[in-house]
Amino acid sequence: MNYRWNYEPLTPENQDCAEVLAEEVRVSPAVAQMLVARGIRTADEARRFFRPQLLELHDPYLMKDMDKAVERLNEAMGQRERIMVYGDYDVDGCTAVALVYRFITQFYSNVECYIPDRSEEGYGVSLKGVDYAESQGVKLVIVLDCGIKAIEEIQYAKDKGIDFIICDHHVPDDVLPPAVAILNAKRVDNTYPYLDLSGCGVGFKFMQAFAISNAIPFSSLIPLLDLCAISIASDIVPVMGENRILAYHGLRQLNNNPSVGVKAVVDVCGLTGKDLTMSDIIFKIGPRINASGRIQNGKESVDLLVERDYDRAYAMAETINCYNEERKELDKRMTVEASKVVAQMPEVDDKSAIVIYNADWHKGVIGIVASRLTEEFFRPAVVLTLDGDIVTGSARSVSGFDVYKAIQSCEDLLDNFGGHTYAAGLSMKLEHVAEFTRRFEEYVHENIDPSQTLPNLDIHAFINFKDITPRFHSELKRMRPFGPDNPKPLFCTKHVFDYGTSKVVGRQQEHIKLELVDSKSNNVMNGIAFGQSSEARYIKTKRSFDIVYSVEENSRKHGEVQLLIEDIRTHEQDALNE
């Protein structure tokens, strides 16, 4: 792949700041530079970054309507009302429902969970869900990770004497639903200092406030933090600020004392005993929790996450793992079909966005297919399918482009839409698909930076092999968890050489296992370059080349590091684009 290499050096002022920071915090110059680039300028800020403290979580009562939400929940419990915890069918929604349900049921039993059926009810609050709540005698619904646009549905519930508390993080419209409380930091009248909580994170803040109001110690919330970490990683929200605190301590909980249901998923994934990271959640744990809502019903994932018996939980996790295998087959087949459609589009290389429609595609997998198309073609993608007589779709974006705003520009054509910067969902009548396609592509073309449609690698620092010491690797690990706003560091080393022992590996001989040296030291570094065997012939000529890579722990040799090489640039190719 022909990546564009990007490097933005620090300003002289910031470089001076980095040098002072390196001295005060006693970290390497490269790590200090990366901290400053992430907005961390003082020793105190650096210490808080490296060791996030739960005591630094914001007061939940700073959130608009939090007092109303807690008052209504306390009232429901006091009057022995039936409570329903309602959430979206994705990972964020399921973890949010599990978190709130598990905490409330420690003190109150008249509670049930509800996850709408993706096929029958679609996204968010449904009239069917409200009718079910009424049939069960529910008087209060706590809705998580959705609901911010459910004006008609919540009014319908209100007319039936059912109150709603909304806990959402999606962008609201100008008019809000008639709920008794709306917890959403993205409200226009927001009073909360952090805007990027996940849906599960909003649920956690609600439970934190509820605990405060009832003199319940904060320590009782800590066992729920593994769910927060799973939601933050899976929903691809920023991993700075309050999310960093929740993710950091959530990963500690996940590794040291996960809940029974989460432990079962970890074991089914084959991750037992591993030091789990955000990547493990994104690629292993999250997809399995998601698979239930994609293939069957998300309620199965919630049942797993609230289960207290390990044997039952493991059986549930195995079932959900089967759903995931089915999902992977669907995903693979549909992605191949979608890629062929895109490749055959007239003048596809000139298009700034991709919109494709197939009436027969599985509704539960179109979001994954949109992600695959974005990764393959490096432009925003919308994948549409037919659901009854309504076209439903999922959109995904490239780095730096707000796909939600692009969809919002077409809102007069849509029955419904929602989401955030990098992911969104929508629905419309079939007759609007062509016009939506035209207008969406036009909006993207006019608003996207051409560089955003190219494969990019953002280099965070230039280093030499002598800089890669055990202490340096330890400093990098202290920067975890990685994610949006705190990306995994990528380094560039120039003028490296084959030590003489590099070789092509893999079933199809598609990878290169490398042993490299540079011109600054005698250090021999091991590395792996996946899918880059085409560069092997040049490498064996003993001529120098440049590499971009991350520094990883070698899973087969504990304590040793290896380079995960993202790209190789020979000196026959274009010079580094700085």
Sequence and secondary structure as in RCSB ss.txt:
>XXXX:A:sequence
MNYRWNYEPLTPENQDCAEVLAEEVRVSPAVAQMLVARGIRTADEARRFFRPQLLELHDPYLMKDMDKAVERLNE
AMGQRERIMVYGDYDVDGCTAVALVYRFITQFYSNVECYIPDRSEEGYGVSLKGVDYAESQGVKLVIVLDCGIKA
IEEIQYAKDKGIDFIICDHHVPDDVLPPAVAILNAKRVDNTYPYLDLSGCGVGFKFMQAFAISNAIPFSSLIPLL
DLCAISIASDIVPVMGENRILAYHGLRQLNNNPSVGVKAVVDVCGLTGKDLTMSDIIFKIGPRINASGRIQNGKE
SVDLLVERDYDRAYAMAETINCYNEERKELDKRMTVEASKVVAQMPEVDDKSAIVIYNADWHKGVIGIVASRLTE
EFFRPAVVLTLDGDIVTGSARSVSGFDVYKAIQSCEDLLDNFGGHTYAAGLSMKLEHVAEFTRRFEEYVHENIDP
SQTLPNLDIHAFINFKDITPRFHSELKRMRPFGPDNPKPLFCTKHVFDYGTSKVVGRQQEHIKLELVDSKSNNVM
NGIAFGQSSEARYIKTKRSFDIVYSVEENSRKHGEVQLLIEDIRTHEQDALNE
>XXXX:A:secstr
   EEEE    HHHHHHHHHHHHHHT  HHHHHHHHHTT  SHHHHHHHHS  GGGS  GGGSTTHHHHHHHHHH
HHHTT EEEEEE SSHHHHHHHHHHHHHHTTT   EEEE   TTTT SS  HHHHHHHHHTTEEEEEEES  TT 
HHHHHHHHHTT EEEEE  S   SS    SEEE TTSTT   S     HHHHHHHHHHHHHHHTT  GGGGGGGH
HHHHHHHHHTT   SHHHHHHHHHHHHHHHHS  HHHHHHHHHTT TTS   HHHIIIIIHHHHHHHHHHS THH
HHHHHH   HHHHHHHHHHHHHHHHHHHHHHHHHHHHHHHHHHTSTTGGG SSEEEE TTS GGGHHHHHHHHHH
HH S EEEEEEETTEEEEEEE  TT  HHHHHHTTGGGEEEEEE SSEEEEEEEGGGHHHHHHHHHHHHHHHS G
GGGS EEEE EE  GGG  HHHHHHHHHT S BTTB    EEEEEEEE S  EEESTTS EEEEEEEESS    E
EEEETT GGGHHHHTTT  EEEEEEEEE TTSTT EEEEEEEEEETTS     
